[in-house]
Amino acid sequence: MMLLSSAAPMKAAILSADSAERRWSVEAGYMPEWQIPLDSYTRDWLRNRRSTNFHLEAGYTPLPQDSDAFARDYNYPSLSLGVALHLSQITLNRDDSRNDKADYDSRVGNGISIYGKFARPIFRYRRWSAGYALGFGVAWHEKKYNKRTNVDDVLIGSRWSMYFASELYAGYRFARDWTLKAGVAYFHHSNGGLNRPNKGSNNLGPIVALAWTPAEETIEQNARIFHSPPFHRYFYSTFMLGVGGKTFDSEWRRTQYKIDKDNPEYRTQNFHVSPVYELQTAFMYRYARRWASGIAVDAAYLDQSGTSGQIAAYDRWSVGLAAQHEVFYHNLSVRLALGYYLHHDKAERRGELEYNYYENIGVFYTFPHFIGLKVGINVKAHYTKADYSSLRIVVPVWYSE
């Protein structure tokens, strides 16, 4: 038994030295896609929903001989850096009696996204695999809303926006190091409420990709040489500070429909960004290496200086109670929360834009050697519609194993 246990690390070291280059991968893909309208106005205004997406990615996949517990728990996922080219044929023309009808079709225009992607194979059997992928990044758009030349592009209101993508895929390794993938993918562009308009671009379609994946053969042959050590569960609590920015849909509606055409603000594309300050305390239970769940109390203060009229009457303070879930991969994590307002009386168009509940999604990085400080970007939304975006700093204040 001792001979076998001492041979295993030696075998892992040899495999690791011989397989260093097999951790890297390259993928190129193609996606015909269709715009998915999320409200009746956008559905009525769309004239062409089609666009095309090409992507190129470079990835890294840990191997069993790396003795990486996170990688083993996720079935040896890949982390990639990618770029996507969006060739858009999407056009809109507003059919709305409240406003002038443009004598041209507005175009969403082409764009480029740069992103990081996490792809997890849930299933591996010989040459077959299947799983999901999540991507986060930023995007630049060739066109955006313009009151003179692109007046009906209510999807994209900023040159720069946030990018989110999700994918379900299946793969077949038809040669030693080559895999053909197919699946369905969704991606979203939004400025996170930092400008108007901000209905966001939502695209769905089939995706095919050709990938050079030398790690797959190595994982198939050596998956059993490492087993994750037991994880010790524990409770912990955190305190969060955040600062963000918000523009108001009410101002968009006012400048689009409720003022005269000779008013310099008519159909403006410049909106006041109101600062938002956040506080949160959360009590969490980390019951697996990958996951933690718990509850959080959220408080936010909306700075309404520089606003007037209806906006100045909105509640400055909001307080909510949220169920929170966090997913970990080494120092990276994604926080998800669904909350219910305990105090939020004067909301923006309650029941139409803001509801009694809210959602949060954020991507974070933990600095383990700096008191475990966590820094990330978060978007708060109501029924998936972005309310505001913020930079958050999370400080651990207590834990108990």
N, C-alpha and C positions, 0 to 999 in steps of 0.2 A: 504494500500500500504506500509506503514512504517513497519507494522508487517511482511509482506512478505519479504521486503528487509533486515530486521534484522535477519530473520530466515535463509536466504540463507548462510551467513557466518558461522552460527552455524552448519548448515548441512554439509558444506564443511569441517569444523574442525573435526567433528565427523567421516566423511568418511575418512579424511586424517589419523586420528589416527588408525582407524580400518583396513586400507588398506596398511600400510607401506610396508609389505612384498610382496604385489601384484605388486609392481613396478619392481621386478626382474624377469628375464627369463633365460632360458637355451635352446640352440639349437644344435642339432647334424645333420650333413648332409653328403651326398654322391654325387659325381659328376664324371661321366665318361666323358672324354674330348678328344679333338683332337687339335693338333698343327695347327695353321693357318699361313702359310708362307706369308710374305709380299713382297717377291721379287722372281724372277725366279730362282736365284741361290739356295736359300733355298728350293724352291719347287722341284728342280731337285735332291738335295742331300738327301732329307728326304727318309728314308727307312721304318720307322714306326712312325706314328703320334700320337699314343694313349698313354694316361696316365690316372691316377685315382686320385681323390682328396677327402679327408675326412676332415671335419672341426668340431670344437667344439667352441661354443661361450657362453659367459655370458653377458646378456644385462640389461639395465635399461630403463624403459619407464615412463615418467611423466604421472600423472593422471589429470583429469579435476579439481579435488579439489586442485591441486597445484597452480592454478591461474597463470600458466606459459604462457605468450602471445606467445612466440616462439613456444612452444609445440602445442598450439591451432592452430597457423597458419600453422603448418606442419602436422596437423591431428594426433597429438600424436605419434611421431616417437620413435624409440628405438636407443640407443647408445650402442654398444657392443664392447667387447674386445675378440678377437678370435685367434685361432691357426689352421693352415691348414697343413696337411701332403700331399705332392705331391709325389705319387708313379709313376715314369715316366718309360715308355717303349720306349720313343722317341729315335730313332737312326738316324745317318746321315753317308753318305759316299760320298765324293766329286767326282763328275764326271766332271773333269775339266782338259783340255789338257794342261793348263799352269802350272800344278803342279803334283807332284807324287801322284798316287792313293794309299791310305792306304789299307793294306791287312786285315783290320778289320773295323767293324762299330763303330763309336764314339757314346757314350751315353750321353744324357743330364743329367741323374742321378736324384736321389730323392732330395727333398728339404723340408724345413719347413718355413712357413711364419707366422709372428706375426703381427697382424693388428688391427686397430680400424675401426668400421663399423657404418655407418649411414643408417638406414632403414626407409623409409617413406611410410606409407600406403596412397595411393591416394584415394582408394575406400574402404569403410566399409559398409556392409549391413548384419545385423544380424550375422550369423556365417561366412560370406564370407569376404575376404579382398584381395586386390591386390595393388602392389606398386613397388618401385624400391629401390635398396641399392647400396651404394658406399663404398669402403674400401681402406684404405691406410696403408702401413706398410713397414716392412723390411723382407728379406728372406735370408736364408742360404742354399747353394747348396752343395750336396755331391761331385759333379764333376763339373769341368769347363774346358775350353780350355787348352790343354797341347800338346805341339808340339811333344811329344814322345808317349803319351798313349791315347790322346783324340783329335787328330789333326783336326777333322772335326766338332767339336762342336763349331760352330760359333755363336750359340744362347746365350750361357752363358760364359762370359769372366772373372767373378769374383766370389769368394766364397759368398760375400755379395752383395745383390742387393736391389733395391726398388721394392715394390709390389703395384700394383693397381688392383682393382676388381670392376666390375659393375654387376648388376643383376636385372632382371625383374621377379617378382614372383606373384603367386596367392596362397591364403591360405584358408583352411576350418577348422573351429574349431569344431572337431567331438565330443569333450567332454568339460566339464566345463572349464578346464585349459589347454587343449591340442589342438595343431594346426598342421595339416599336410600341408606342403608347397611344391610347385613344380614350376619350372620356367626354365629360361635359364640364364647362367652366362658366363662372360668373365673375364680372369685375365691375367696380363702382368707382367713379370719380366724383369728388365733392370738395368744396373749399371749407367744409366744417362750420359753416355759418359765419365766416369772417368777411363775407361780401354777399351782395345780392345781384342777380338772382342766384338761387342755389337749390334748384330741384335735383341736381345731380344726374349723371349719366349712368344708367344701369344696363349692362349688356350681358346676354346669355347666348350660348351656342356650343356646338360640338368642337372638340379640339383633338388634333392629331400631332404627334411629335416623334422625332427620331432622336435617340439618346445613345451616347457612348457611355456605358455603365460597367466598367471593369470590376467594381466592387461587388456586383451581384454574384458572380461565380465564387468569389472568395467567401462571401457570407454564406452561400449555400453549402460550401464544403466544410466551413469551420464554425458554424453557428453555435455548436454545443460546447466549445472550449471555454466559454465564460458564462457564469450565471450571476445575476445581480445579487449583491449582499442584502440582507434584510434591512428594511427601512424602519427607523424608530419614529413613531408618530408623536406629534406634540401640538400644543396650543400656542398661539402667539397673538399679539395685538400690534397695531401700527397706527401712526398718526400721519396725516397727509396735509400738505399745503399745496395749493394750486393757484395759478393765475392764467386767465384766458381772455378771449375776446368774443364779442357777439354783435351781430347786426340784426335789425328787426324786419321781419316780413311785413309788418304794418307800414313801415316806411316805404317799402317796395310798392305795396298796394296804393298808398297815398300818392306817390309820385307817378304811378302808372295811370291811375283812374280818377283821382279826386282833385286834381288841380288843373288850371287852364293851360293850354298849349303854349301861351306866351310866357309862362312862368319859367325862369331859368332852371328850376329843379325838375321840370317835366321830363319824365323818362330818364332821369339821371342814372349814371353808373357809378357814382361815388356816394358811399354810405358811411355814416358815423359808426365807428367801432367802440362799443362800450366795454370797459374792463369788467371782468368777473373774477372775484376772489373766492377761493374754496377752502373749506376745512372738512376733514373727515377723521373719524376714529373707527377702526375696524377690529373685530375680534374673530380670529380665524382658527381653524383646525386643519393641520396638514396631515392627512391620513394616508398619503402615498407620496412617493418621491415626485410624481408628476403633478399632483393636484392638492389644492386646499380650498375649503369652503367655509363660509361664515356669514356674519351680518355686519353691516356698517351703518353709521349715522352720518349723513351728508348735510352740510350747510353751505350755502353760497350767498354771496352779497353782490348785487348788480349795481355798479357805479353808474348812475343816471345823469351825472353832470354832462352838459352839452346836449341833452335831449329836451324835448318840449312836447306839449299837447298830450295825446293819449299815452305815449310812452312814459312820460314823467309820472303817470299815475300807477304804473305797474309796481308790483311788490319788489322792494329791494332785497328782502331776505326770503330765502326758501329753505325748508328743512325737510329731509326725507329719511326713511328707513329702507335699507336695501339688502337683498340677498346677493352675496358676492361669491364669485368662483374665480380661482386663479390657476392657470396652467403653466408649469415650469419646464424649461429645458436648460440645464446649467444656469447661467446668469440671466438668460432671457425669460420673460414671462408675459402672458396675456391675461389682463384682468377683465372680467365680464360681470355686470351687475344689472339687476332689475329692481327698481325702487318704487316706493309709494310715498307721495308727499304727505307729510304731517302738517305742513304750513306752506301754502302757495296760493293765496287768495286771489290776487290781482294778476292773472297770467295773461299772456298774449293770445287772444282769441281762444279762450279755454274751450275744449271740446272739439276744436277744429285744428289747431296747431299744437297746443299744449294740453296734456291730459293729466289725470290724477297720478299716473305712473310715468316713469322715465327709465332710460337705459344708459349705461356707460360701457364703453369699450376702450381699452388702452393697451399700448405696447410699452414694456418697461425693460430697463437693464439694471441689474443689481451690482453694486460695487462691494464685493465681500470683504475687502480689506479696509473699507472706510465705513465702519459700524453697520455694514449691511444696507447702506443707503440705496434707495431705488429711485431712478429718474425715468420719466416717460411722457408720452403724448397721449392725451385722452380726448375722446369726443363724447359729449353728452347729447342724447337724442330723445325725441318723443315719437313713438311709433315709427322708428327708423329714420325720421327726419331730423337732421342735425340741428341742435339748439346753439351750441357753442363748442369751441375747441380750447384746450388748455394744456399748459406744461405743469406736470405734477411731480412733487418730491415726496417720497414716502419714507418715513423713519420708523424702524422697529423700536418699540418701547418695552416689550416684555415677551418672554417665551418660557414655556415650561414643558419639559419632556415627560 
